[in-house]
Each structure stands twice: as structure tokens, then as C-alpha cells.
């Protein structure tokens, strides 16, 4: 009886919250959807990870402040290019957690805004504070004007690579790493097995670093009207004071934020009304009857099962579940979409999961154009998925390729016995019963069996790439065996079709679907992850009595009616 009374009380509370929520939503929409000012200045805070909405944990979702997302930022800037009401764009650039490829996507749109006659300017209170800020400056340099705070330093210190190795620690602990793989450039396993860079690891890291350094210098030089050699000199001299950066032509003005905002854009006499990115996005009504283009996201480690989020440090983060993504692709095929953009930002993961998703990509591509937009990284299992699409786009700084495979375990018997005093008894059984256990090193026959499995996976990877990219096996081997490339290098190697970000991929998808590249479309995003509130309601709906009350409300009876992996490389 008590449980029923409690359920009824809970149901009434939920019903009340739902009614209030609907009322607030309608009232808020009336305010938010008012017209954009006739002469507006779009003001955008760019800081943090710029991550898109995903399957975050409930604690993070509850306490994290609302932030600018990558998709929202790109969508807002893209709309502003052709919106005559937006006369100027002001960026407030903080510490940007996104990668170089994401920064290049934003830069591309800022360049289009400038070409369209918009006055663009960026403000940074400091360009890094006792930390490198190459991405932050690269982003700001796409604007017509860069303003920094009075105490700013400009930490355009360039790039180097630091690669960690765990072997020394494992040796001290008595743990023996065993990680066979196919591909001498499949270097992620060396994190466990080596104490320094192998010759192949050093070679690959060198060509990645050279490509990214050239991109950084050349793009800044073009934006600031400087010679590349001069930019290299300034990078070698950094960090610079605000005054030194001003004298060198890296910044245009030193002022505080208020002085920056009050500056009259483009010499206009009439003051512009500020509009935030969030308000601008909400004020844009969808185009009735416009064609639909699906956007399917694959972010994080590729795993079997459902997508999710792990709060664990180092190995945690977003996980792209094969079942979730495959279901999303099937939903796209059943929808009104005329094309799909597959946005991939993943270093890889399970080969089985990657193949599950790739197979659905191939099925979808038989029904409509599927264009891949690679983010900061689309490597190994991420590239496995991508190669099933109609066309592949990558930003110049995207890390991709890594056609290779490895697997392994940590043999911890000595650690247990010598460090913790734990011994393990054994009763003999089948010879390979413990082949996947993390206790004893593999016997030679067991290691041979693992290597045969890896060879099968690698051969499957190469065959799929060769068929999709119309390359011979020998040609794939020449760019495979674990090699990672930047997007710029991948185009030259034939692994990617064109350079460009999400906007370029979207334009190509429209064109392949028989639409004009500039035709307005509605974007439908997949998969859709329920919010914390939706999950709470779903849990209540699953309760029999509370669920009955909520279903009655919905019906209108009670009230008016969202192990293939690339190597870890820290670049700064």
C-alpha cells in the first residue's frame, strides 16, 4: 500500500513538472524565436572541448555548464556567411581543447565570412598562460583583427611530439607485456613493450609533425600577410609579450574586453546589436519542405554493443557502440533523408564493431550518397568504417589511416607473487583454456594462434580498403602496415578523396543527391542520445503505476498535451 501511495505521489510530481516544463518551453520559444536584429554582431565564446552532445554520464550532464558545441559553432558561422543581418562576428577565444582539424574547419568558415564582407575580429585575454597556444592563435588568425589583453603573452611556440612508454614501469612491477601486431608502424602497442621510439615510430612521428608544422606556419602566414620564414622566426622567439607581438604583426591591438566589444566594426556609424550564438541558432526557423540530410556521428572508441561514456581517466571518454550506430544507419535508410554525412572522430577500437558499422554504411550507400567528414582523427577502426562510404573528406590536419592491427595482454603472474604475495594454483585442463587470461606468458603455440587471428583481421582490413579505394593489395600495403597520415598526406596517398570539413562534405552530399550545393536543407542528427531528464522520465515510465499515469497524460486524459587503434601522440 505504501509503495503504491509513493508511486502515486511521484507520478503527480512528474506530471506537474512536465506541465510546467511544457509551459516554460512554449513561453521561452516565443522570446527566443524573435527576429535577428537588422544590424547584428554575432558574439561567440570559443573555449573548451567544443564537443557535440553525446552519451555523457548523468553527473557530468547535471553539473556541466552549457557549452558551445562544434556542430553548433559550424552551423552558426555557416548561416552567418549569407545572412545580411549579421554585419560582424566577434570571437572570444579561450583555451581551446579541440584538435587542429576542428580549428581548421572553423578557420575555413571565418575566411568565408571575411570574403562575404563581414567584419571579423578575435579577442584573447592571453594567447596561452604558461602553456602553448598554437591552436588558439591559429584560430584567431583567420579573423581580420586580433586583439589581446594588456597582460597577454603570445605563446605561439610551435610543435613537438612527446610519446609516453610504460615498459620501464611494467618491468619494475614484474609484469610482462605481450602485444603482437601486423604492421611495423602499428605503434600503439609499443606503449607497453618499448622504452623509446622504434625507427619506424620515429619516422612516422617525424612526417606527421612536419606536415602539421608546415600547415601551422603557412596558414598563419597567409592570414597575417607574413612570409612563412618570418613566422618560423617568430615561433622560434616565442613566447612573446603583447607589445612584441604587436610590433611583429601577430596582433593588431592591445585592449581589454570591453574596449574590444565597443570598437565600431568596419567604421560603421550605427551601433550593432549583439546576438549570442545560442540565440542566433534558436532564432533560425527550419525551411518547410526542405530536403533532409542525415548526419550520423561516430565518436570515441569503437566498441561492440551500445554507445556510452566512461568516466575513467586515460582510457575513458566517449564510446561509439556498433549496435547504436548500426541502428542509426538503419533509421536513416527508413527516413526521408536524401543523403547522409557520416562524421567520424575516432582512433579505432574493436575490429568486429568496426565491421558491423561498415556493413551498414555500405548498405546505406546503396540507397543514398554517404559522404564521410573526418574530424580530428579517423584512424584504424575509424578508417575501416569510412572506407565503405561514397566519398571521403578530411581536414588537412586530420590524423587518418593506421591500417593495421594488434592485440595482447599483460602477463601478471610475477607481479601477483613477487609484489603482492599472491600465488596461483592450477589444475591442468585444455591447453588453450587460459589463452586470453592475464596471468602467464603465452606458450609458442598460443602466440602463433594469436598471430594467425591478427593476420586474418589485417587481411580483411586490406581487402576492404583495396576494394573501396580501387587500389591493389600492394598499393594498400605501401600506405598500410599501421602508417598514420595527416589529411593532406592521405589525399596524396589516395586514402581520402578531398580536403575539407563538415561544410564541404555536406555540400558534396547535396550535390551527389542531385541538389544544388547552396540549397537549404534540414539536418537530422543520429543517433539521438536522451537527456538526463528524458532518462529519468523513461525510468519512471517503466514503473507500472507511474507509467500508466504518464501514458494517460500523453493521451490527453488528464491534462493538455530528444582493438584496432592508432598510436597516442601528444602534439604541442
N, C-alpha and C positions, 0 to 999 in steps of 0.2 A: 504493500500500500504506500509506504514511504517513498519507494523508488518511483512509483507512478506519479505521486504528487511532485517529486523533484523534477521528473521529466516534463510534467506539465508546466511548472514554473520556468524551466529552461526554455521550453518552446515559446512561452509568452514573451520572454526576454528577447529571444531571437527574432520573433515576429515583429516586435516593436523596433528592434534595431534595423531590420530590413525595411520597414516602412519609413523610418527616419532617414535611412541611407538613400532610399529612392528619392525622397523629397529633397534632400540636400543635393543629390546629383542633378536633379532637374533644375533646381534653383541655381546651382553653380554653373551649369551649362549655359543658362541664359546670360550670365555675366561673361563667361569665358569665350563664348562664340560671337561676341560683338565684333564689329568690323575692325580690321587693322587700320591704324591711323593713315591718313592720306600721305603724310610725310613722316616716315618712321625710321628709327635707328634700332637695328636688331642688336641686342646686347647678350653675349654668350659667355658663360663661365666654362672654361675648358680645364679640367683638372681631374686627377684620379684615373681609374682604370678605363673609363668610358665603356664599361661592359654593358652588353644588351641584357634585357630581362631574361632570367633563366631559373633553373630549379634550385634557388638558394635555400639554405636552411632557415627554419622559422625564426630562430633567434636573430640571425643576420638580417632577415627581412623586416622584423619588427623594429629593430633599433637602428638600422642603417638609414641615413638621410636620403631623400630623393636626389638622384644624381642625373647628370647629362649622360645619355647613352650614345653609343657610336651611331646606331641607326637613326636616332632622333636628330643628332647633330648633322649627319649627312643629309637627311631628308629636309631639315630646315634650311640649310645652306643652299641645297639644290633648288628649292622653291624660290628662295630669295633672288636667285640669279635672274629669273624672268619676271619677278614681281615689281612693277613700277612704284609701288608704295614704299618699298624698302630702299632708302637712299644711301644708307650707310650701315656698316657692320662693325661692331666693337667686340673684340675678344679680350677677356681677362684670363691670361694663361698662368696656371699654377703648375704644380708638379704633375706631369702627365705620365700615367702608368701604362699607356698603350705603347705598342711597338712602332718601329719605323714605318712599316707598311700602312698602318692606320693613319699615322701622321701624314704620309704622302697622299692618302685619299682626301684628307681634309685640305691639304695644300692645293690639290687639284681644283677643288671647288672654290677656294679663296681666289685662285687665279682666274677662274671663270667670272667671279663677282667683279674683280678688278676690270677685266675686259668688258664687262657689261656696264661699266661706268659707275659702279658703286664705290663709295669711299670706304676702304678697309683699313683698320688700324688695330694693333695689338698692344696690350699693356701687361707688363710683367713687373711686379714689385721687386723681384730679383730673378736673374736667369740662373737659378741654382743657388743654394746656400750651403757652402762647403760640400757640394756634390755636383757631379757632371750634369749638364742640362742641354745635351746636344739635340734631343728630340724637341724640347721646349723652344729652343731658338730656331730650329728648322721649321717648326710650325709657324712661329711668329713672323719669320722672314718672308712668308708668302703674302703678307699684308703690305699695303703702300707705305705704312708708317709704323715704326716700333718705338714705344715709349717705355722707359724703365724708371723705377723709383729712385729717389735721391741716394739711398744707401745700397743700390744694386751692385752685384758683381755679375759679369757675363762669363759663365763657365762653359764656353764652347771649347772643351778640352779634347775633343776628338775621340776616337775609338781604340780600344784594345780588347783582347779576349782573355778571360780567366776561366779555366776549366778545372773543376774540382776532381779529386781522386780519393777513393776510400780505402785503397788496398792496404796502406800502412796501418790504419786503424783496425782493419779486419785481421791482419797478421798479429797485432798485439793482443787481440781478443781470442786468437786461436780459431778463427772462422776461415774456412777455405772457400773462395768463390769459384764457381764453375759456370761459365757463360759462353758456350759455343755459339757461333753465328755464321751466316753466309754473307760474305762481303767484308773485305778488309777495311772499308770506310764506314762500316756499321759500328760507330764508335761509342754508342751509349753504354754498351756492356763494359767498356774499358774503365768506366767509373768504379767498377768493383774489382777489376782484375789487374790494373796497372797503377803505377805510381807517377807517371808522367805521360806526355803526349807520345803516341807512336808516330812513326814517319808519315803514315797516311793521315792520321789525325791532324798533325801539324800542317800538312799540305792543304787539307780541306779547310781547316780553320783559317789558313792564310788567304785562300782565294775568296772565302766568304767575307773576311774582313776587308780585303782590298776592294771588293765590289761595293760594300756598304760605305767605306770611306770615300770612294770616288763619288758616289751618289750624294753623300752629305755635302762635300765640297762644291760639286758642280751645281747642285740645286741652290745652295746659298749664294754662290757667285752670280748665278743668273738672276736671282731675286733682288740682290742688293747692288747689281751693276758693278761688281768687282771681278778682277781676274782670279781664276782658280788658284794661281800661285800665291796671290796676296791672301786669299782665305786660308791657305795652308800655313802661311807665316803667322797669321793671327791665331790660328788654332794652336800653333807651337808656343805662342806667347801667353795664352790663356792660363789661368783666369785673369780677366781684365776688370778694372774699375769701370764704373759707369762713364766717367769722364774720358777714359782711354778708349772705350768702345764707341763713344760719340765721335771722338776725333778720328777714329779709324773707319767710320762709316758703317758700323754694325748696328747702331741705333740712331734715331733721329731726334730724340728729345729726352730730357730728364724732368720728370714731374711726378706729383702724387696722383692717386686715382681720381680724385675729384677734379683736379685740373685737366686730366685727360678726358674725362667724360664731358666737361663743359666746353672743350675745344670745339669751335664751329666747323663741322665737316665740310670739306670741299669749298670752303669760302662762302657757304650759303648764309644769307642774312636771316632767314627764318629758322627758328629753333626746331629741331626734330624731336618728336615724341618717342621716348624709349619704349621698347617692347621686348620682353624676355623671350628666350627660345621656347619655353614651355607654353607661354600664352600664344605665341605665333603659331605653333603647331596645332594647338587646340582650336584656333580661330579659322583654320583651313578646312572648309567643308569638302567632303568627298564629291567626286564628279558623278552624278547619277548616270547609270548606264555605261560607265566607262569599262573597258575590258579589265579583267582581273589577271594579275601576275602573282603567282605564289612565290614566297620567299621561305625556303627551308633552311634552318640553321643546324650546323653540326659543330658543336663547340666542346673543347676539352678532350680528355682521354676517351678513346672509343672502347666501349665495353659491351658485353652481352647483357641482355635484359633491358631494364628501364633507365632512362636518363635520371641523373640525380646530382647531388652536391655532397662532397666530402669535406668536412672542416679540418681534416688532418693537415699539419704543416708539411711542406715539401712535396709529399705525394698526393695531397688533397686537391680540391678545386672541382670544377665542373666535369661531369662525365656524360658523354653522348651515348645513350643506350641504343643498341641496334633495334630493339623492339619499338622503342619510341619513335625513332627516325623513320623506320620502315613503315610504321603505321601512318606517320605524317605524309609520306610519299604516296601511299595508297589513297589517303584522303584527298590529296592534290589531284590524283587521277579521276576521282569521283566528283570533283568540284567543277566550277565554271572557268577555271584558270585556262588561259590560252598559252601560257609559258611559265617556266619556273626558273628562279635563280637559286642555286644551291650555294649558300655561304658556308665555307669551311674554314675553321680556325682550330686546328687540331694537330698535335705532334704525332698522333697514331695511337696504337693500342692493340686490341685483340684482332688477329687476322680473321678469325671466324666472324666476329662482329662486323669488321670492315667489309667482308664479302657479302654478308646479309644486306647491308645498306647499298653496296654497289649494284647488286642484282636488282634492287628496287629502283635505283637510278636508271639502269638500262631499260627496265620496263616502262618507266615514266617517259624516257627519251623517245620511245617508240610512238608515244601518243602526243607529245608536245616537245618543243625545244627546252632543253635543260642546260643552262649556262652556269658554270662554276665561277664564283667570285672568291678567290683565296684571300684570307686575312693575313695576319702577321706570320702564321705558319700553317702550311697544309702539306705535311710531310709524312712519309712512311704510310701508315694506315690511312692518313688523311688524303694522300695522293692516290692510294688504292681506290678509295671511294670516288675521287674526282675523275679518274680516267674513264669512268663509264658515262660521262656527260657528253653533250653535243659540242660544247666549246668551253675552253678553259681560259680564264683571265687571272692574272696575278699582278700585284703591285711590284715595282722594281725591287723593293726590299723584302718581299715575302720570302720566307725560307721554305723550300719545297724539294721534292724528290725523295731521297733516302729510300730508294728501292732496295730493300734488304730485310733480313730477319735475324733475330737472335732469341734465345731463351736460356734459362739457367736457374740455379738455386745456390743457396749458401749452405755448405756442409758444416754443421754446428756441433758435432759430437765432442770435439776437443774443448770447445767453449763451455759446454754444459759440464764436462767432467773436471777440467783444469781450473776454470774460473768460478764455477758455482758448486762444484762437488756433486753434481747430479750424474749418475751413471744409468745406462740403459741396458736392460736385459733383452734377449731376443730368442724367440723360438723360430727355428728355420721353417720357411714356407716356400711359396713360389719365388723364383729368382728375381723377378722384377716387381714384386709387390710394393716395394718401397722406393721405386724409381723417382717418384715425384715428392718424396719426403725431404725435409731439410735437416738431415742428420748425418749420414755417411756420404763420403765422396762416391761418385759413380764408378762402377766397375767398367773396364774397357768395353764389354758388350753393351752395357747400358748407355754409355756415352755414344757409341756408334748408332744405337737405336734413336737417340735424341737427334743426332745429326742427320739421320735419314728423314725424320719428320720435318726438320728445318729445311732440308733441300726440297722436299715436296712443296712446302709453302712458298719458298723462294721461286721455284719453277712456275708455280701458279701465278705469282705476282708478275713475273717477267712476261709470261704468256698473255696476261690480260693487258698489260701496258703495250706490248707489241701489237696486239690486235686493235686496241683503241687508237693508238697513235700512228698506226700504219708504218711500223718500224720492224726491221728484222730483229731476231733474238740477239744477234751480235751487236746491233746498234744500241739496243736497250742495255746490254751488258756494259757497253762503253760508258754509259751515263748512270749505270746502276751500281750494284755491289755496295750499297749504302751511301753513295755520294749525295750530299746535300748541296743545293744551289740557291742563289737568290733568284727572284722572279726574272730579273734582267738576264741572268745567265740561262735560266730554264727556257726562255723563249729561243735563245740561240741554239740550245740543245734539242729543241723540238718537243720538250715536255709540256710546254704551255703555248697556247695559240697567240695571245695578245697581252700587252701590258695595259693595265687599267684597274680601277677599283670597282666598287659596287655600282656606281652610276654608269660606268662603261659597260659592265656586264648586263645591267638592266636594259640599256639601250640596245644591246645586241640581241637580248631575248625578245624584245618587242619587234625588232627587225626580222628575226627568224620566224616570228609568228605572223608575219605579213602586215605588221603595224608600222606606222611612221615612228622614227626614233624619238621624236619630240611629242608624241601623242600622250595625253594624260591617261594614266591607268590607276586602278585601285590595287594596292598591295595587300595581300593576305598572308599573314605570317604563321608559319608552322615550325615545330609543334608549339602549341599554346600551353604554357605552364600555369596552373591555377595559383592564385594569390593565397596568402596566409588566411585571409577571410574566407575565401572560397573553400579552402581545405577544412576550416572549422565548420562551415555550413554542411559540407559533404559528410563530415563525421557525424554531425547531428542527424542528417537525413538518414544515415544508416541505422540510427536508433529507431525502432519500430514505431513508438508512440510519437516521438518528436517529429519523425519523418512524415507521419500521417498528417500532423498539423501543418507542416510546411508545404506538403503537396496540396493540401486543401487551400492554403493561401495562394499558391501558384495557380490553382484552378479558379480563383476568384470567389470562393465561397465565404471567405472571412473578411476580405478587405480588397481594395483596388489593386489591380495588378502592378566569360576570360582564359699482345706482346710484340706488335710491330711498332717501333719507336724511333724518333730521331734523337741525336745526341743533345744533352743540355749544354748550351753555350751562353755564358753571361757576357754581353757586349756592352761596354761603357767606355 
